């Protein structure tokens, strides 16, 4: 018999997770479409009653986004300019109605290659907090996302938060998304960039990630290293143009060919880097 439970506390949820396998139901914006006309075939653990998993807080070392925090919550919360790309991505997640119920952690746990939040979180060096009766694990996002619809969540675990190290919130960021139309679309390619300038006005830190061009979103460490030490201007654009983008492995599908995706990735990375630098320079000038 399929079970349904709606715990009121995290401890109650963890106890249930320790008893049997469950499918986690949060916002439901991916859960219900995946069912189609079929009834659930797994036990359903509805975590929408867990108020403790919703909200944005700070510790001495991290900004912590609770697993049930919605995209609308994120958009409305005052955050440093390094989060601008994530807020831009939030506005691209479906419609406003979807943004009001869909959660940041749910977007990651669904593990779609086109998850809008993944590139913007990767340039923030995001971590995923996982809890079970056995304790707490914290994984870098790059280790949490294993492939198309695959994550590192173990049996009995639940994602409870996304954590952003405060050491990774320097500079400003920008997000770019390419789809077949402007809104309500799965991306062909997307990119996020976070750029921080040093006292001399040169790039001190570059963080760049591309989504929808590999099984999981990918950072571009080669390009990041090549941009370090350059001053905003044509040299940065030329460096992006010359980059090999070897980290990407795009595929052919109904939304675009692999060659088109690779070319599109270069263009939107160029735009994301330029946007992040523009915001960073404006912030330094202010």
LINKAJO-V598011 format. One record per residue. N is the residue number from 1. SS is DSSP state (H for helix, E for strand, L for the rest). D_FIRST is the distance of its C-alpha to the first C-alpha in Angstrom with 1 decimal. Layout:
# LINKAJO-V598011
n = {N/N}
ss = {SS/SS}
d_first = {D_FIRST/D_FIRST}
This chain:
# LINKAJO-V598011
n = {1/2/3/4/5/6/7/8/9/10/11/12/13/14/15/16/17/18/19/20/21/22/23/24/25/26/27/28/29/30/31/32/33/34/35/36/37/38/39/40/41/42/43/44/45/46/47/48/49/50/51/52/53/54/55/56/57/58/59/60/61/62/63/64/65/66/67/68/69/70/71/72/73/74/75/76/77/78/79/80/81/82/83/84/85/86/87/88/89/90/91/92/93/94/95/96/97/98/99/100/101/102/103/104/105/106/107/108/109/110/111/112/113/114/115/116/117/118/119/120/121/122/123/124/125/126/127/128/129/130/131/132/133/134/135/136/137/138/139/140/141/142/143/144/145/146/147/148/149/150/151/152/153/154/155/156/157/158/159/160/161/162/163/164/165/166/167/168/169/170/171/172/173/174/175/176/177/178/179/180/181/182/183/184/185/186/187/188/189/190/191/192/193/194/195/196/197/198/199/200/201/202/203/204/205/206/207/208/209/210/211/212/213/214/215/216/217/218/219/220/221/222/223/224/225/226/227/228/229/230/231/232/233/234/235/236/237/238/239/240/241/242/243/244/245/246/247/248/249/250/251/252/253/254/255/256/257/258/259/260/261/262/263/264/265/266/267/268/269/270/271/272/273/274/275/276/277/278/279/280/281/282/283/284/285/286}
ss = {L/L/L/E/E/L/L/L/L/H/H/H/H/H/H/H/H/H/H/L/L/L/E/E/E/L/L/L/L/L/H/H/H/H/H/L/L/L/L/L/L/L/L/E/E/E/L/L/L/L/H/H/H/L/L/E/E/E/L/L/L/E/E/E/E/E/L/L/L/E/H/H/H/H/H/H/L/L/L/L/H/H/H/H/H/H/H/H/H/H/L/L/L/L/L/H/H/H/H/H/H/L/E/H/H/H/H/H/H/H/L/L/L/L/L/H/H/H/H/H/H/H/L/L/L/L/E/E/E/E/E/E/L/L/E/E/E/E/E/E/H/H/H/H/E/E/E/L/L/E/E/L/L/L/L/L/L/E/E/E/E/E/E/E/E/H/H/H/L/L/L/E/E/E/E/E/E/E/L/L/L/L/L/L/L/L/L/L/E/E/E/E/E/E/E/E/E/L/L/L/L/E/E/E/E/E/E/E/E/E/E/L/L/L/L/L/L/E/E/L/H/H/H/H/H/H/H/L/L/L/E/L/L/H/H/H/H/H/H/H/H/H/L/L/L/L/L/L/L/L/L/L/E/L/L/E/L/H/H/H/H/H/H/H/H/H/H/H/H/H/H/H/H/H/H/H/H/H/H/H/H/H/H/H/H/L}
d_first = {0.0/3.8/6.3/9.9/12.9/16.6/18.8/22.5/24.1/24.0/23.9/20.6/19.2/20.6/19.1/15.5/16.5/17.8/14.7/12.4/12.8/12.6/14.2/17.0/17.9/21.6/23.9/21.5/24.5/23.3/19.5/19.6/22.3/20.5/17.5/20.1/18.8/15.4/12.2/10.8/9.3/9.1/8.5/11.4/14.2/16.8/20.1/22.3/23.0/24.7/28.3/29.6/28.5/30.7/34.4/37.2/39.2/41.8/42.5/45.8/44.7/41.9/40.7/37.0/34.7/31.4/28.3/27.6/31.2/31.6/34.2/36.1/36.2/37.7/40.3/41.5/41.8/45.3/45.1/47.9/49.2/47.3/44.1/45.7/44.0/40.6/41.4/42.7/39.5/37.5/39.5/38.5/34.7/33.9/35.3/36.1/33.0/30.9/33.1/32.3/28.6/28.2/28.6/30.9/28.5/25.8/28.6/29.0/25.4/25.0/27.9/29.4/33.0/34.1/32.7/35.5/35.3/35.6/39.4/40.5/38.5/39.9/43.4/42.7/41.5/38.1/35.8/32.0/30.9/27.7/26.3/24.0/24.3/26.9/29.1/30.4/31.2/33.4/33.9/36.4/34.9/36.4/34.4/31.1/31.2/30.9/30.8/29.3/25.9/26.2/26.7/27.3/24.3/22.9/19.5/19.3/22.0/22.5/25.6/27.4/30.8/33.3/36.6/40.0/42.9/45.9/48.1/46.6/47.4/51.1/52.4/50.8/48.3/47.7/44.9/45.4/43.0/43.9/41.9/42.7/43.3/43.8/40.5/36.8/37.0/35.5/38.4/40.5/41.8/42.0/44.0/44.5/47.6/48.7/52.4/54.4/58.2/60.4/63.6/65.6/63.6/62.1/58.4/57.3/53.6/51.8/48.0/46.8/43.4/42.4/39.0/37.9/40.4/38.3/34.6/34.8/37.6/40.6/43.5/46.9/48.8/51.7/52.5/51.9/54.5/56.9/56.9/57.6/61.2/61.8/63.1/61.5/63.3/63.8/63.3/59.6/59.1/60.9/58.8/55.5/57.1/58.0/54.7/53.0/49.3/48.4/45.2/43.7/42.1/41.5/40.1/41.0/38.5/38.7/39.8/42.7/44.2/44.3/48.0/47.6/45.0/47.3/50.2/48.2/47.0/50.6/51.6/48.8/49.3/53.0/52.1/49.7/52.3/55.0/52.9/52.1/55.7/57.0/54.8/55.8/59.5/59.3/57.7/60.4/63.1/61.8}
